[in-house]
Amino acid sequence: MIKTHYFTLKNSAEAEFKDKGSRFLAYACPVTDETDIKAIITTLREQHHKARHWCYAWRLGTDGQQFRANDDGEPAGTAGRPILGQIDSAVVTQTLVVVVRYFGGTLLGVSGLIQAYKQAAAAALQAAGKIQCHVYQRIDLQCDYAHLSEALRIARQFEVQIQQQDLQQDCRLTLRVPLAHLSTCCTAWQQTRAIHLIPASKPEAIS
């Protein structure tokens, strides 16, 4: 089933958890692709160059099918997976959480590490909050100038976003239509018989 909406973080946020001298600084960020993710992790490594670990997890895509969890030198499964688990508990995608650890000199053990990364991530995600976003389908629309006002009226009715427009005698618009309204919106356009539509290959996430 194709999703018409998804949840992501409303804001970027930070949180801190301490245990036996170790500090766990968690950063929760909304992201759109792996380029965003790499840039944020690089920045945090530079800001916290004296830290011991920079563990993270992320989910991408409107369906959340893209994901990764990284322990960054911590015992396997003690950092990245607990962080990813909190992202999933919050039911968000397009989301990155990085937890920076400053070692306090005392080993926490496997269970202690899992709890520390889990609690730090959960606190940052809660502080960030979340919002519901549409999944959009890109549509290329073509009509003559006489029918442009009707095309735009229908677009406003269904919360369509105008991405590009070339308004000559033969008008061409690139639009983003909320997937939840796609069928009824396209039907309304096509009923004019003077508006022609070309859908893009796949839906896309636009917040």
Secondary structure, 3 states (H helix, E strand, C coil): CCCCEEEEECCCEEEEEEECCEEEEEEEEECCCHHHHHHHHHHHHHHCCCCCEEEEEEEECCCCCEEEEECCCCCCCCCHHHHHHHHHHCCCCCEEEEEEEECCCCCCHHHHHHHHHHHHHHHHHHHHCEEEEEEEEEEEEEEEHHHHHHHHHHHHHCCCEEEEEECCCEEEEEEEEEHHHHHHHHHHHHCCCCCEEEECCCCEECC
